[in-house]
Amino acid sequence: MNFIPAISFAQEKDEEVVLDDLGNVTDVFQEHFFEALKQKAIENYDRALESLEKAAKESPNELAVYFEMAKNHAYLKQWQQAEENYNKVLQMEPGKPEAYEGLYDIYYNTNDYSKAIEVVKKLIPFDKDYKEDLANLYERTEQYGKALQILDELDRELGNSDYRNQLRQQIYIKSDDSGTQISDLEERIKRTPSNEQDFLNLILLYSEADNKEAAFATAKKLIQAKPDSDVAHLALYKFYLDADQPQEAVKSMEVVFRSDKIDAENKFKVLNDFLLFVNDNPGYEEKLEEMVALFSTESKTDQVYEKLADYYLKKEMPEEALQYFELGVEINQGNFNLIKNTLLLQIDFKKFEEAETLSSQSLDLFPSQSLLYLLNGVANLNLENVSKAKTMLETGLDYLIDDTQMERDFYLQLSKVYDSEGNAQKAEEFQNKANKISQNE
């Protein structure tokens, strides 16, 4: 098998194309010209330009020379020279699409979007794909109405696309003309009532304009158009809450939690709202665990459990809070705040074995956290592992920085350690240290 390098193959193909464009030229011209192609292929653009200058002197009216000069100047980011040479090409052959493509590349790279727009308009008759580029350029030059018009034309011709939807969303965010945006979306919905994103964008616009009635009506229209739409309920549950229809709100929340089409982040937002709702409506408290159970396995993140635990703490229901803190730690053992709250409650509920295990494991990840040493010491002391408790407490003191309250707790626990060892003098010494801190506070 013969191996032909890609550069060589590309160069040969380039030479064939150029040969077809060349007129009746001299051997000297060809020598300089193809030397330029060779140098360009190995990215020696300066040398390529030197050879092209020699070729131009030999045959000053050869279009291919100026086309190659333009390309090499562009590779060197010498944009002005590249532009001049592409314009020479267009003077010699008006309407040449390759020259317009080169100019478009220059204007885009130099952020000269106004000139880019004029060039792209000339490219569209050759390639309809450039209409999408034109919409993008209108967006960049803040000509939002024109951009939306082009996007609508493309959607009618080609159907929806993710890229165009994203571009449309950018326009909605940047544009202050909410009236145009609303009209555009209403027209799109009439044309294609199956596109959920258009409904959601319109709901958002109405909500931002504080037109809750129109937003609510749009959400209902989405359900009518797509009865199986789960994402519609991301909007509906809020409207039902505002309209004092809690049963309907809960039904919409259930749809969200059951859905495998809605991501964990959005479900988490709904959960936050549901917790606030239950806080004001305790009659729905029994629904809380049922709602949590509806989360998919993927959605059961440590954040969800931590949020639920915090809710129960505020409700002064620490036992329930500990249950969720422990579930959260099982999922993420790298969440220090979660670990801290779990350990504190485990100590409160005298779950010393669990606290000893969790604090020991956590010290592998957080070896300089003095609180972990303190809580591990407390757990071991209550498990009558006095020697280990002493080691952990003494080590933790070495890591302690500017926390007098925790320092006092360390001294109190060390006093208990020495008392357990029968060393009354040391026990009193650490008790006195703790008392001194209390007196100074």
LINDAPE-V627743 format. One record per residue. PSI is psi in whole degrees, -180 to 180 (* if undefined). OMEGA is omega in radians with two decimals (999 if undefined). Layout:
PSI	OMEGA
PSI	OMEGA
//
This chain:
132	3.09
132	3.11
122	3.13
116	3.14
145	-3.10
-37	-3.12
-43	-3.13
-43	-3.12
-44	-3.14
-39	-3.13
-44	-3.14
-41	-3.14
-42	3.12
-42	-3.13
-39	-3.14
-44	-3.13
-46	-3.11
-39	3.12
-37	3.12
-32	-3.10
-22	-3.08
146	3.08
-149	3.14
98	-3.03
161	-3.11
164	3.08
-37	3.14
-43	3.09
-49	-3.11
-38	-3.13
-48	3.14
-40	-3.06
-47	-3.10
-22	2.97
-39	3.09
-42	3.11
-40	-3.13
-44	-3.13
-37	3.10
-40	-3.11
-31	3.12
17	3.00
25	2.99
74	-2.96
-34	3.10
-45	3.12
-37	3.10
-42	3.14
-37	3.09
-45	3.14
-36	3.14
-37	3.07
-41	3.11
-40	3.12
-39	-3.13
-36	3.10
-34	-3.13
-43	-3.13
88	-3.01
-8	-3.09
17	-3.13
114	-3.12
-41	-3.05
-31	3.14
-47	-3.08
-31	3.07
-45	3.12
-37	3.07
-45	-3.13
-44	-3.11
-43	-3.12
-40	3.06
-38	3.13
-42	3.10
-34	3.12
4	-3.10
29	3.03
77	-2.89
-40	-3.09
-46	3.12
-38	3.12
-45	3.14
-45	-3.13
-41	-3.10
-36	3.06
-37	3.11
-34	3.04
-42	3.12
-44	-3.11
-30	3.05
-37	-3.11
-33	3.11
85	-3.11
139	3.08
8	-3.11
114	-3.03
-35	-3.12
-34	3.10
-41	3.08
-39	3.11
-42	3.10
-43	3.11
-40	3.11
-44	3.12
-42	3.13
-51	-3.05
-34	3.12
-43	-3.13
-26	3.13
9	3.11
26	3.08
74	-2.98
-27	3.12
-47	3.08
-37	3.14
-39	3.14
-46	-3.11
-37	3.13
-43	-3.12
-37	3.09
-35	3.13
-20	3.14
-26	-3.07
-41	3.10
-26	3.12
-31	-3.09
112	-3.09
-21	-3.14
-22	-3.13
-11	3.08
-35	3.11
-39	3.07
-39	-3.13
-42	3.09
-42	3.12
-42	-3.14
-38	3.07
-38	3.11
-42	-3.12
-29	3.13
14	3.05
27	3.03
70	-2.93
-39	3.13
-45	3.12
-39	3.13
-46	3.14
-38	3.12
-45	3.12
-43	-3.14
-41	3.10
-43	3.12
-44	-3.13
-40	3.12
-38	3.11
-38	-3.10
-41	-2.94
-9	-3.02
176	-3.09
155	3.02
152	-3.13
-41	-3.12
-47	-3.11
-35	3.07
-41	3.12
-42	3.13
-43	3.11
-42	3.14
-40	3.08
-42	-3.14
-43	3.14
-40	-3.11
-42	-3.05
-30	-3.04
139	3.05
-3	-3.06
78	-3.09
-29	3.13
-45	3.11
-41	-3.13
-45	-3.13
-45	3.12
-42	3.14
-46	-3.12
-40	3.12
-41	3.12
-41	3.13
-40	-3.13
-39	3.08
-40	-3.09
-44	-3.06
81	-3.06
-2	-3.12
-3	-3.09
102	-3.10
-39	-3.04
-36	3.11
-43	3.09
-46	-3.10
-40	3.09
-40	-3.14
-40	3.08
-43	3.14
-45	-3.13
-45	3.11
-40	-3.14
-43	3.13
-29	3.09
5	-3.14
29	3.07
76	-3.03
-34	-3.13
-45	3.13
-38	3.12
-44	3.13
-44	3.14
-38	3.13
-40	3.10
-40	3.11
-38	3.10
-37	3.11
-42	3.11
-37	3.11
-41	-3.13
-36	-3.12
85	-3.08
-24	-3.12
13	-3.11
117	3.07
-38	-3.05
-24	3.10
-33	-3.09
-16	3.02
-28	3.07
-41	-3.01
-40	-3.04
-36	3.13
-41	3.14
-40	3.11
-38	3.10
-45	3.14
-32	-3.12
9	-3.14
45	3.04
71	-3.00
-35	-3.12
-41	3.10
-37	3.12
-45	-3.13
-38	3.10
-43	3.13
-40	3.09
-41	3.13
-39	3.10
-44	3.14
-48	-3.08
-30	3.14
-21	-2.95
138	3.00
6	3.12
-9	-3.10
131	-3.02
166	-3.07
-35	-3.11
-45	3.13
-37	3.09
-37	3.14
-39	3.10
-41	3.12
-40	3.12
-42	3.10
-46	3.14
-37	-3.13
-38	3.11
-41	3.09
-40	3.13
-46	-3.12
-34	3.13
-37	3.12
-16	-3.11
74	-3.05
-18	3.12
-18	-3.14
12	-3.06
-35	-3.13
-23	-3.14
-17	-2.98
-54	-3.13
-34	3.10
-41	3.12
-44	-3.13
-38	-3.14
-21	-3.13
-14	3.08
142	3.02
162	3.14
-38	-3.12
-28	-3.07
-12	-3.12
78	-3.14
165	3.09
-30	3.13
-42	-3.13
-49	-3.11
-37	3.12
-40	3.13
-43	3.12
-41	3.13
-44	3.11
-39	3.12
-47	-3.12
-31	3.07
-44	3.13
-30	3.12
6	-3.11
46	3.08
70	-3.00
-30	-3.13
-44	3.08
-38	3.12
-45	-3.14
-39	3.12
-44	-3.10
-34	3.05
-43	-3.12
-38	3.07
-40	3.13
-42	-3.14
-33	3.10
-35	-3.10
-41	-3.07
104	3.13
8	3.11
8	3.13
99	-3.01
-42	-3.12
-39	3.10
-44	3.13
-47	-3.11
-51	-3.11
-37	3.11
-47	-3.12
-43	-3.13
-42	3.12
-36	3.08
-41	3.08
-44	3.14
-39	-3.11
14	3.07
33	3.05
68	-2.96
-35	3.12
-45	3.12
-40	-3.14
-39	3.13
-44	-3.13
-49	-3.10
-44	-3.11
-36	3.09
-45	3.11
-39	-3.07
-28	3.12
-23	3.05
-34	-3.14
-31	-3.08
68	-3.01
-10	-3.12
11	-3.14
106	-3.06
-32	-3.14
-37	3.14
-38	3.09
-40	3.13
-49	-3.10
-34	3.06
-40	3.10
-43	3.11
-45	-3.13
-47	-3.13
-36	3.11
-41	3.13
-20	3.05
5	3.13
25	2.99
71	-2.94
-42	-3.10
-44	3.14
-39	3.12
-43	-3.13
-46	3.14
-46	-3.09
-41	-3.11
-41	3.12
-39	3.11
-43	-3.12
-35	3.10
-33	3.14
-29	-3.13
-9	-3.03
131	3.14
121	2.98
53	3.05
87	-3.04
-34	-3.14
-45	3.13
-34	3.10
-44	3.10
-43	3.14
-39	3.09
-45	-3.11
-41	3.12
-42	-3.14
-39	3.10
-33	3.06
-41	3.10
-38	3.12
-51	-3.10
-32	3.07
-41	3.11
-31	3.14
-5	-3.12
16	3.14
83	-3.03
-35	-3.11
-48	3.14
-39	3.14
-43	3.14
-38	3.14
-46	-3.13
-30	3.06
-40	3.12
-39	3.09
-42	3.13
-43	-3.13
-38	3.13
-42	3.11
-42	-3.13
-38	-3.11
-32	-3.09
-14	-3.08
*	999
//
